[in-house]
Amino acid sequence: MRYLLVLLICVGALSCKDDEEPGLADGTVIVKVDGQEYTTTDASANLDKNSSQVETDLRISARYAQGGFTISLRIASTNPSVAVDAGSFPVQGNNPTTPTGIVFYILDGALPHTSLEVPQPVVGSIVITQLDRTNKTVSGSFESVCAQGTDQKSLQGEFVRVPYVN
Protein backbone atom coordinates (compact mmCIF):
# COMPACT_ATOMS: atom_id res chain seq x y z
CA MET A 1 0.00 0.00 0.00
CA ARG A 2 2.81 2.37 0.90
CA TYR A 3 4.53 1.69 -2.46
CA LEU A 4 1.29 2.42 -4.32
CA LEU A 5 0.98 5.77 -2.53
CA VAL A 6 4.59 6.69 -3.38
CA LEU A 7 4.00 5.68 -7.01
CA LEU A 8 0.87 7.86 -7.24
CA ILE A 9 2.72 10.85 -5.78
CA CYS A 10 5.61 10.43 -8.24
CA VAL A 11 3.29 10.07 -11.25
CA GLY A 12 1.34 13.13 -10.13
CA ALA A 13 4.49 15.19 -9.73
CA LEU A 14 5.88 14.13 -13.11
CA SER A 15 2.64 14.91 -14.92
CA CYS A 16 2.74 18.60 -13.93
CA LYS A 17 3.92 20.88 -16.70
CA ASP A 18 6.70 23.34 -15.88
CA ASP A 19 5.44 25.93 -18.37
CA GLU A 20 2.07 26.34 -16.63
CA GLU A 21 1.89 29.34 -14.35
CA PRO A 22 -1.00 29.41 -11.89
CA GLY A 23 -2.90 32.59 -11.31
CA LEU A 24 -4.17 35.37 -13.47
CA ALA A 25 -4.34 35.58 -17.26
CA ASP A 26 -1.91 37.84 -19.14
CA GLY A 27 -2.98 41.49 -19.06
CA THR A 28 -5.19 41.11 -15.97
CA VAL A 29 -5.36 43.83 -13.32
CA ILE A 30 -7.19 43.25 -10.04
CA VAL A 31 -7.89 46.13 -7.68
CA LYS A 32 -9.68 46.49 -4.38
CA VAL A 33 -11.22 49.92 -3.89
CA ASP A 34 -12.16 50.36 -0.24
CA GLY A 35 -12.37 46.56 0.02
CA GLN A 36 -14.56 45.99 -3.09
CA GLU A 37 -12.72 43.86 -5.68
CA TYR A 38 -12.76 44.54 -9.42
CA THR A 39 -11.01 42.67 -12.25
CA THR A 40 -10.25 43.77 -15.82
CA THR A 41 -8.16 42.84 -18.82
CA ASP A 42 -8.67 46.29 -20.36
CA ALA A 43 -5.16 47.39 -19.41
CA SER A 44 -2.13 48.85 -21.11
CA ALA A 45 1.21 50.38 -20.22
CA ASN A 46 3.79 52.79 -21.65
CA LEU A 47 7.50 52.73 -20.90
CA ASP A 48 8.72 56.10 -22.18
CA LYS A 49 12.26 57.18 -22.90
CA ASN A 50 13.80 60.54 -22.10
CA SER A 51 15.88 62.59 -24.55
CA SER A 52 18.89 60.35 -23.78
CA GLN A 53 16.83 57.26 -24.78
CA VAL A 54 16.73 55.95 -21.18
CA GLU A 55 13.41 54.32 -20.14
CA THR A 56 12.61 56.58 -17.17
CA ASP A 57 8.81 56.75 -17.10
CA LEU A 58 6.43 53.77 -16.67
CA ARG A 59 2.66 54.27 -16.80
CA ILE A 60 0.06 51.54 -16.32
CA SER A 61 -3.64 52.13 -16.88
CA ALA A 62 -6.61 49.80 -16.28
CA ARG A 63 -10.24 50.53 -17.16
CA TYR A 64 -13.04 48.96 -15.07
CA ALA A 65 -16.34 49.18 -16.97
CA GLN A 66 -18.25 47.40 -14.18
CA GLY A 67 -17.27 50.08 -11.67
CA GLY A 68 -17.09 53.03 -14.06
CA PHE A 69 -13.54 54.01 -13.19
CA THR A 70 -9.90 53.89 -14.27
CA ILE A 71 -6.79 53.20 -12.20
CA SER A 72 -3.51 54.75 -13.34
CA LEU A 73 -0.07 54.07 -11.89
CA ARG A 74 3.08 56.01 -12.69
CA ILE A 75 6.70 55.35 -11.79
CA ALA A 76 9.33 57.93 -12.71
CA SER A 77 13.06 57.54 -12.30
CA THR A 78 14.52 60.47 -10.38
CA ASN A 79 17.85 59.99 -12.16
CA PRO A 80 17.75 60.66 -15.93
CA SER A 81 20.52 58.13 -16.56
CA VAL A 82 18.85 55.25 -14.65
CA ALA A 83 16.08 53.23 -16.31
CA VAL A 84 12.99 52.07 -14.45
CA ASP A 85 13.35 48.38 -13.59
CA ALA A 86 11.94 45.78 -11.17
CA GLY A 87 11.83 47.00 -7.58
CA SER A 88 9.73 48.77 -4.98
CA PHE A 89 8.79 52.43 -5.45
CA PRO A 90 7.19 54.64 -2.80
CA VAL A 91 3.89 56.31 -3.65
CA GLN A 92 4.14 59.83 -2.36
CA GLY A 93 1.63 62.32 -1.02
CA ASN A 94 1.98 66.01 -0.16
CA ASN A 95 2.64 67.03 -3.80
CA PRO A 96 6.41 66.35 -3.81
CA THR A 97 8.65 68.18 -6.27
CA THR A 98 9.88 64.99 -7.98
CA PRO A 99 7.59 62.06 -7.17
CA THR A 100 8.75 58.52 -7.92
CA GLY A 101 5.31 56.86 -7.64
CA ILE A 102 1.84 58.27 -8.26
CA VAL A 103 -1.56 56.53 -8.21
CA PHE A 104 -4.81 57.89 -9.67
CA TYR A 105 -8.39 56.67 -9.18
CA ILE A 106 -10.60 58.31 -11.80
CA LEU A 107 -14.35 57.80 -11.45
CA ASP A 108 -16.20 58.52 -14.71
CA GLY A 109 -17.42 62.13 -14.79
CA ALA A 110 -15.67 63.17 -11.57
CA LEU A 111 -12.44 64.83 -10.56
CA PRO A 112 -9.66 62.27 -9.99
CA HIS A 113 -8.54 61.02 -6.61
CA THR A 114 -4.74 61.04 -6.49
CA SER A 115 -2.03 59.96 -4.10
CA LEU A 116 -0.49 63.42 -4.45
CA GLU A 117 -3.37 65.00 -2.51
CA VAL A 118 -2.98 62.84 0.60
CA PRO A 119 -1.31 64.92 3.35
CA GLN A 120 1.39 62.36 4.18
CA PRO A 121 4.90 61.95 2.71
CA VAL A 122 4.45 58.25 1.74
CA VAL A 123 0.97 56.79 1.14
CA GLY A 124 1.75 53.42 -0.44
CA SER A 125 4.01 51.57 -2.85
CA ILE A 126 4.19 50.19 -6.36
CA VAL A 127 6.22 46.98 -6.69
CA ILE A 128 7.42 45.90 -10.11
CA THR A 129 8.15 42.16 -9.84
CA GLN A 130 8.95 41.71 -13.53
CA LEU A 131 9.71 44.13 -16.34
CA ASP A 132 10.13 41.82 -19.33
CA ARG A 133 11.86 43.88 -22.01
CA THR A 134 11.88 40.95 -24.48
CA ASN A 135 8.10 40.34 -24.42
CA LYS A 136 7.32 43.96 -23.43
CA THR A 137 5.18 43.14 -20.38
CA VAL A 138 5.13 44.36 -16.79
CA SER A 139 3.90 42.59 -13.63
CA GLY A 140 3.63 43.66 -10.01
CA SER A 141 1.42 44.99 -7.25
CA PHE A 142 0.41 48.26 -5.65
CA GLU A 143 -1.23 49.79 -2.63
CA SER A 144 -2.08 53.41 -2.03
CA VAL A 145 -4.42 55.92 -0.51
CA CYS A 146 -5.82 58.47 -2.96
CA ALA A 147 -7.74 61.63 -2.14
CA GLN A 148 -9.96 64.23 -3.78
CA GLY A 149 -10.44 66.92 -1.18
CA THR A 150 -11.43 65.17 2.06
CA ASP A 151 -12.73 62.03 0.30
CA GLN A 152 -10.15 59.23 0.44
CA LYS A 153 -10.03 55.85 -1.32
CA SER A 154 -7.89 52.87 -0.31
CA LEU A 155 -6.52 50.90 -3.28
CA GLN A 156 -4.73 47.55 -3.38
CA GLY A 157 -4.06 45.49 -6.47
CA GLU A 158 -1.90 43.44 -8.74
CA PHE A 159 -1.18 43.34 -12.46
CA VAL A 160 0.07 40.41 -14.50
CA ARG A 161 2.04 40.70 -17.73
CA VAL A 162 0.36 43.90 -18.88
CA PRO A 163 1.69 44.68 -22.37
CA TYR A 164 3.58 47.94 -22.80
CA VAL A 165 4.71 50.07 -25.69
CA ASN A 166 7.68 52.43 -25.82
C-alpha positions in Angstrom: 0.0 0.0 0.0 2.8 2.4 0.9 4.5 1.7 -2.5 1.3 2.4 -4.3 1.0 5.8 -2.5 4.6 6.7 -3.4 4.0 5.7 -7.0 0.9 7.9 -7.2 2.7 10.9 -5.8 5.6 10.4 -8.2 3.3 10.1 -11.2 1.3 13.1 -10.1 4.5 15.2 -9.7 5.9 14.1 -13.1 2.6 14.9 -14.9 2.7 18.6 -13.9 3.9 20.9 -16.7 6.7 23.3 -15.9 5.4 25.9 -18.4 2.1 26.3 -16.6 1.9 29.3 -14.4 -1.0 29.4 -11.9 -2.9 32.6 -11.3 -4.2 35.4 -13.5 -4.3 35.6 -17.3 -1.9 37.8 -19.1 -3.0 41.5 -19.1 -5.2 41.1 -16.0 -5.4 43.8 -13.3 -7.2 43.2 -10.0 -7.9 46.1 -7.7 -9.7 46.5 -4.4 -11.2 49.9 -3.9 -12.2 50.4 -0.2 -12.4 46.6 0.0 -14.6 46.0 -3.1 -12.7 43.9 -5.7 -12.8 44.5 -9.4 -11.0 42.7 -12.3 -10.2 43.8 -15.8 -8.2 42.8 -18.8 -8.7 46.3 -20.4 -5.2 47.4 -19.4 -2.1 48.9 -21.1 1.2 50.4 -20.2 3.8 52.8 -21.6 7.5 52.7 -20.9 8.7 56.1 -22.2 12.3 57.2 -22.9 13.8 60.5 -22.1 15.9 62.6 -24.6 18.9 60.3 -23.8 16.8 57.3 -24.8 16.7 56.0 -21.2 13.4 54.3 -20.1 12.6 56.6 -17.2 8.8 56.7 -17.1 6.4 53.8 -16.7 2.7 54.3 -16.8 0.1 51.5 -16.3 -3.6 52.1 -16.9 -6.6 49.8 -16.3 -10.2 50.5 -17.2 -13.0 49.0 -15.1 -16.3 49.2 -17.0 -18.3 47.4 -14.2 -17.3 50.1 -11.7 -17.1 53.0 -14.1 -13.5 54.0 -13.2 -9.9 53.9 -14.3 -6.8 53.2 -12.2 -3.5 54.8 -13.3 -0.1 54.1 -11.9 3.1 56.0 -12.7 6.7 55.4 -11.8 9.3 57.9 -12.7 13.1 57.5 -12.3 14.5 60.5 -10.4 17.8 60.0 -12.2 17.8 60.7 -15.9 20.5 58.1 -16.6 18.8 55.3 -14.7 16.1 53.2 -16.3 13.0 52.1 -14.5 13.3 48.4 -13.6 11.9 45.8 -11.2 11.8 47.0 -7.6 9.7 48.8 -5.0 8.8 52.4 -5.4 7.2 54.6 -2.8 3.9 56.3 -3.6 4.1 59.8 -2.4 1.6 62.3 -1.0 2.0 66.0 -0.2 2.6 67.0 -3.8 6.4 66.4 -3.8 8.7 68.2 -6.3 9.9 65.0 -8.0 7.6 62.1 -7.2 8.7 58.5 -7.9 5.3 56.9 -7.6 1.8 58.3 -8.3 -1.6 56.5 -8.2 -4.8 57.9 -9.7 -8.4 56.7 -9.2 -10.6 58.3 -11.8 -14.3 57.8 -11.4 -16.2 58.5 -14.7 -17.4 62.1 -14.8 -15.7 63.2 -11.6 -12.4 64.8 -10.6 -9.7 62.3 -10.0 -8.5 61.0 -6.6 -4.7 61.0 -6.5 -2.0 60.0 -4.1 -0.5 63.4 -4.5 -3.4 65.0 -2.5 -3.0 62.8 0.6 -1.3 64.9 3.3 1.4 62.4 4.2 4.9 62.0 2.7 4.4 58.3 1.7 1.0 56.8 1.1 1.8 53.4 -0.4 4.0 51.6 -2.8 4.2 50.2 -6.4 6.2 47.0 -6.7 7.4 45.9 -10.1 8.1 42.2 -9.8 9.0 41.7 -13.5 9.7 44.1 -16.3 10.1 41.8 -19.3 11.9 43.9 -22.0 11.9 41.0 -24.5 8.1 40.3 -24.4 7.3 44.0 -23.4 5.2 43.1 -20.4 5.1 44.4 -16.8 3.9 42.6 -13.6 3.6 43.7 -10.0 1.4 45.0 -7.3 0.4 48.3 -5.7 -1.2 49.8 -2.6 -2.1 53.4 -2.0 -4.4 55.9 -0.5 -5.8 58.5 -3.0 -7.7 61.6 -2.1 -10.0 64.2 -3.8 -10.4 66.9 -1.2 -11.4 65.2 2.1 -12.7 62.0 0.3 -10.2 59.2 0.4 -10.0 55.9 -1.3 -7.9 52.9 -0.3 -6.5 50.9 -3.3 -4.7 47.5 -3.4 -4.1 45.5 -6.5 -1.9 43.4 -8.7 -1.2 43.3 -12.5 0.1 40.4 -14.5 2.0 40.7 -17.7 0.4 43.9 -18.9 1.7 44.7 -22.4 3.6 47.9 -22.8 4.7 50.1 -25.7 7.7 52.4 -25.8 
